[in-house]
């Protein structure tokens, strides 16, 4: 069964290669997370099944094709980053008390919060321990560690901002430290470990950052969809938990209102022009999308460039 996105505009031979490599990434994750504690193993397999698109490993592999691609090295690196992502998903759902993740029961809901915490911590440790310092640049391992630090800082900022009026600047700090950071790291280290020069590696990292911002804003918009099938989590769950995402932030800003002016989520939704907030959010998402595609257009001509553009179009071309 195919693992990655099937995209008509991608070179078929590269598509098949990436598909095979992503399957190997999954196998590598299972290999590195073998443990005698069967409950942990079950959770990891569940989270892997939830992560069908595996965008971050895909970005690592695509970036590697801009340089001297070495399969074993790229697959291991991709597995490390995906384990880091899996840990953040588990921890996110614990903090948010989410019942659903991509249309299915979340880990903390299915297995309990204690097992979810232990498994998330286990994955965080494994995400770095599988990288041999003799094979990978020490600076890149440090970059992954910094990525974990940025994610934690973003989570703390988001948690401490609950039920408070948030600025657009702080919203970007949170998104930059979560979704955008891992997209950027995936493309940067994939390129740099494949011996791309600093200019190209940094350019790919910046593309990942901009794609990540756009991707998260689109998710924020979809959270207010009237059709639950459009999203894989509880509709408006962020709002009910006191996490005010971009459509609400911009609607409040437009009307010069504060969160403190409202008693609960329902009153807030009735008192703001959410449609206007969604409209402004779409404009910003398209702004970051345009920036990313402009950078992609300046990359060296190659099959990898065409594939990256095709994947970016597919991931951002959602009904929002």
C-alpha positions as CSV (number, residue, x, y, z in Angstrom):
1,X,0.0,0.0,0.0
2,X,1.3,3.5,-0.9
3,X,2.3,5.6,2.1
4,X,3.0,9.1,0.7
5,X,0.8,11.4,-1.2
6,X,0.1,10.4,-4.8
7,X,0.7,13.5,-6.9
8,X,0.2,13.3,-10.7
9,X,2.8,16.1,-11.3
10,X,5.6,14.3,-9.4
11,X,8.2,12.3,-11.4
12,X,6.9,8.7,-11.2
13,X,10.4,7.2,-10.5
14,X,11.0,9.6,-7.6
15,X,7.5,9.0,-6.3
16,X,8.1,5.3,-6.2
17,X,11.5,5.8,-4.5
18,X,10.1,8.1,-1.9
19,X,7.2,5.8,-1.3
20,X,9.7,3.0,-0.6
21,X,11.9,5.2,1.6
22,X,8.9,6.3,3.7
23,X,8.0,2.7,4.3
24,X,11.5,2.1,5.5
25,X,11.3,5.1,7.8
26,X,8.2,3.5,9.4
27,X,10.1,0.3,9.8
28,X,13.1,2.1,11.3
29,X,10.9,3.8,13.9
30,X,9.5,0.5,15.0
31,X,13.0,-1.0,15.1
32,X,14.4,1.8,17.3
33,X,11.4,1.8,19.6
34,X,11.4,-1.9,20.4
35,X,10.7,-2.3,24.1
36,X,9.6,-5.1,26.5
37,X,6.7,-2.8,27.6
38,X,4.0,-3.8,25.1
39,X,1.7,-0.9,26.0
40,X,4.3,1.6,24.7
41,X,4.7,-0.4,21.5
42,X,0.9,-0.4,20.8
43,X,0.8,3.3,21.3
44,X,3.7,3.9,18.9
45,X,2.0,1.7,16.2
46,X,-1.2,3.6,16.7
47,X,0.4,7.0,16.3
48,X,2.3,5.8,13.2
49,X,-1.0,4.7,11.7
50,X,-2.5,8.2,12.4
51,X,0.4,9.9,10.6
52,X,-0.5,8.8,7.1
53,X,1.1,11.7,5.1
54,X,4.4,11.8,7.1
55,X,5.2,15.2,5.7
56,X,8.3,15.9,7.8
57,X,10.1,12.7,6.8
58,X,9.1,13.4,3.3
59,X,10.7,16.8,3.5
60,X,13.9,15.3,4.8
61,X,14.1,12.9,1.9
62,X,13.2,15.5,-0.7
63,X,15.8,17.9,0.6
64,X,18.4,15.1,0.5
65,X,17.8,14.8,-3.2
66,X,19.2,18.3,-3.7
67,X,22.6,17.0,-2.7
68,X,24.4,13.7,-2.4
69,X,21.6,11.4,-1.4
70,X,22.5,8.5,0.9
71,X,19.5,6.3,1.7
72,X,20.5,4.9,5.1
73,X,21.6,8.3,6.4
74,X,18.5,10.1,5.2
75,X,16.1,7.4,6.4
76,X,17.5,7.4,9.9
77,X,17.4,11.2,10.1
78,X,13.8,11.2,8.8
79,X,12.9,8.6,11.5
80,X,14.4,10.8,14.2
81,X,12.4,13.8,13.2
82,X,9.2,11.9,12.8
83,X,9.6,10.4,16.3
84,X,10.1,14.0,17.6
85,X,6.8,14.9,15.8
86,X,5.0,11.9,17.2
87,X,6.0,12.9,20.8
88,X,4.7,16.4,20.3
89,X,1.3,15.1,19.0
90,X,0.9,12.9,22.0
91,X,1.8,15.6,24.5
92,X,-0.4,18.2,22.7
93,X,-3.4,15.9,23.0
94,X,-2.7,15.4,26.7
95,X,-2.5,19.2,27.4
96,X,-5.5,19.9,25.3
97,X,-7.5,16.9,26.7
98,X,-8.3,16.1,23.0
99,X,-10.6,13.1,22.4
100,X,-9.9,12.9,18.7
101,X,-6.8,13.0,16.5
102,X,-7.5,12.8,12.7
103,X,-10.9,11.3,13.1
104,X,-9.7,8.6,15.6
105,X,-9.5,8.4,19.3
106,X,-6.4,10.2,20.6
107,X,-3.7,8.4,22.5
108,X,-4.5,10.0,25.9
109,X,-8.1,9.2,25.5
110,X,-7.6,5.6,24.4
111,X,-4.7,4.6,26.7
112,X,-4.9,7.1,29.5
113,X,-2.8,10.1,30.2
114,X,-0.1,8.3,32.2
115,X,0.8,5.9,29.4
116,X,0.6,8.8,26.9
117,X,3.1,10.9,28.9
118,X,5.5,8.0,29.3
119,X,5.3,7.2,25.6
120,X,5.8,10.8,24.6
121,X,8.9,11.1,26.8
122,X,10.2,7.8,25.4
123,X,9.9,9.0,21.8
124,X,11.6,12.3,22.7
125,X,14.6,10.5,24.1
126,X,14.8,8.0,21.2
127,X,14.5,10.8,18.6
128,X,18.0,12.0,19.5
129,X,19.6,8.8,20.7
130,X,19.3,7.0,17.3
131,X,21.6,9.7,15.7
132,X,25.2,8.6,15.8
133,X,27.4,11.6,16.4
134,X,30.1,10.0,14.3
135,X,27.8,9.8,11.3
136,X,25.9,13.1,11.6
137,X,27.1,16.6,12.0
138,X,27.1,17.5,15.7
139,X,25.6,20.9,14.8
140,X,22.6,19.2,13.3
141,X,22.0,17.0,16.3
142,X,22.2,20.2,18.3
143,X,19.7,21.8,16.0
144,X,17.2,19.0,16.7
145,X,17.7,19.5,20.4
146,X,17.1,23.2,19.9
147,X,14.0,22.3,18.0
148,X,12.7,20.4,21.0
149,X,13.5,23.4,23.2
150,X,11.6,25.8,20.8
151,X,8.6,23.5,20.8
152,X,8.5,23.4,24.6
153,X,8.8,27.2,24.8
154,X,6.0,27.6,22.2
155,X,3.8,25.2,24.2
156,X,4.5,27.2,27.4
157,X,3.7,30.5,25.7
158,X,0.5,29.0,24.3
159,X,-0.5,27.5,27.7
160,X,0.2,30.8,29.6
161,X,-1.8,32.7,27.0
162,X,-5.0,30.7,27.6
163,X,-8.2,32.8,28.0
164,X,-6.1,36.0,27.3
165,X,-6.1,38.4,24.4
166,X,-3.2,37.3,22.2
167,X,-1.3,39.5,19.8
168,X,-0.6,38.4,16.2
169,X,3.2,38.6,17.1
170,X,2.8,36.0,19.9
171,X,0.6,33.8,17.7
172,X,3.5,33.7,15.2
173,X,5.9,32.9,18.0
174,X,3.8,29.9,18.9
175,X,3.3,28.6,15.4
176,X,7.0,29.3,14.5
177,X,8.0,27.1,17.5
178,X,5.7,24.2,16.6
179,X,4.6,23.4,13.1
180,X,7.0,25.7,11.2
181,X,10.1,24.8,13.3
182,X,9.8,21.1,12.4
183,X,9.1,21.7,8.7
184,X,12.1,24.1,8.6
185,X,14.4,21.6,10.4
186,X,13.3,18.7,8.2
187,X,14.3,20.6,5.0
188,X,17.4,22.2,6.4
189,X,19.1,19.1,7.9
190,X,18.1,16.9,5.0
191,X,19.9,19.3,2.6
192,X,22.9,20.0,4.8
193,X,23.5,16.3,5.6
194,X,23.5,15.7,1.9
195,X,26.3,18.2,1.5
196,X,24.3,21.0,0.0
197,X,26.0,24.4,0.6
198,X,24.8,26.8,3.3
199,X,22.9,29.0,1.0
200,X,20.8,26.2,-0.5
201,X,20.3,24.6,2.9
202,X,19.2,27.8,4.5
203,X,16.9,28.5,1.6
204,X,15.2,25.2,2.0
205,X,14.9,25.7,5.7
206,X,13.2,29.0,5.1
207,X,10.8,27.4,2.6
208,X,9.9,24.9,5.4
209,X,9.2,27.7,7.8
210,X,6.9,29.5,5.4
211,X,5.1,26.3,4.4
212,X,4.6,25.5,8.1
213,X,3.1,28.9,9.0
214,X,0.6,28.6,6.0
215,X,-0.2,25.0,6.9
216,X,-1.0,25.9,10.5
217,X,-3.1,28.9,9.6
218,X,-5.2,26.7,7.3
219,X,-5.7,24.2,10.1
220,X,-6.8,27.1,12.4
221,X,-9.4,28.1,9.7
222,X,-10.6,24.5,9.3
223,X,-11.1,24.2,13.0
224,X,-14.2,26.5,12.5
225,X,-15.6,24.4,9.7
226,X,-19.2,23.5,10.0
227,X,-18.4,20.0,8.5
228,X,-16.5,17.8,11.1
229,X,-15.2,15.7,8.2
230,X,-12.9,18.5,7.2
231,X,-10.8,18.1,10.3
232,X,-9.7,15.3,12.4
233,X,-10.2,16.7,15.9
234,X,-13.0,18.1,18.0
235,X,-14.4,21.2,16.2
236,X,-13.6,24.5,18.1
237,X,-11.7,22.5,20.7
238,X,-9.0,25.1,20.9
239,X,-11.5,27.8,21.6
240,X,-13.2,25.9,24.3
241,X,-9.9,25.2,26.0
242,X,-9.0,28.9,25.9
243,X,-6.6,28.7,23.0
244,X,-7.5,31.5,20.6
245,X,-6.2,30.9,17.1
246,X,-5.7,33.3,14.3
247,X,-9.3,33.8,13.1
248,X,-10.4,34.8,16.6
249,X,-7.3,36.9,17.2
250,X,-7.9,38.9,14.0
251,X,-11.6,39.2,14.6
252,X,-11.0,40.6,18.0
253,X,-8.3,43.0,16.7
254,X,-10.6,44.2,13.9
255,X,-13.4,45.1,16.4
256,X,-11.0,46.3,19.1
257,X,-12.3,43.8,21.6
258,X,-10.7,41.7,24.3
259,X,-11.1,38.1,25.4
260,X,-11.9,39.4,28.9
261,X,-15.1,41.1,27.5
262,X,-16.7,37.6,27.1
263,X,-17.8,35.1,29.7
264,X,-17.4,31.9,27.6
265,X,-16.7,30.5,24.1
266,X,-20.3,30.7,22.9
267,X,-20.7,34.4,23.9
268,X,-17.4,35.1,22.2
269,X,-18.5,33.5,19.0
270,X,-21.7,35.5,19.0
271,X,-20.0,38.7,19.8
272,X,-17.2,38.7,17.1
273,X,-17.3,38.8,13.3
274,X,-15.7,35.4,12.9
275,X,-16.2,35.5,9.1
276,X,-14.0,38.6,8.9
277,X,-11.3,36.9,11.1
278,X,-11.4,33.9,8.7
279,X,-11.2,36.2,5.7
280,X,-8.1,37.9,7.1
281,X,-6.5,34.6,8.1
282,X,-6.9,33.3,4.5
283,X,-5.1,36.5,3.3
284,X,-2.2,35.8,5.6
285,X,-2.1,32.1,4.7
286,X,-1.9,33.0,1.1
287,X,0.9,35.5,1.8
288,X,3.1,32.9,3.4
289,X,2.2,30.4,0.6
290,X,3.2,32.9,-2.0
291,X,6.5,33.6,-0.2
292,X,7.3,29.8,-0.1
293,X,6.5,29.3,-3.8
294,X,8.6,32.3,-4.8
295,X,11.6,30.7,-2.9
296,X,10.9,27.3,-4.5
297,X,10.9,28.9,-7.9
298,X,14.5,30.1,-7.3
299,X,15.9,26.6,-6.3
300,X,18.2,24.8,-8.8
301,X,16.3,23.1,-11.5
302,X,15.9,19.4,-10.7
303,X,13.5,16.6,-10.2
304,X,13.6,17.3,-6.4
305,X,12.6,20.9,-7.0
306,X,9.6,19.9,-9.0
307,X,8.6,17.3,-6.4
308,X,8.9,19.8,-3.5
309,X,6.7,22.2,-5.4
310,X,4.1,19.5,-6.1
311,X,4.0,18.4,-2.5
312,X,3.7,22.0,-1.3
313,X,0.8,22.6,-3.6
314,X,-0.9,19.5,-2.5
315,X,-0.6,20.2,1.2
316,X,-1.8,23.8,1.0
317,X,-4.5,23.2,-1.6
318,X,-7.2,22.5,1.0
319,X,-10.8,23.7,1.2
320,X,-10.4,26.5,3.7
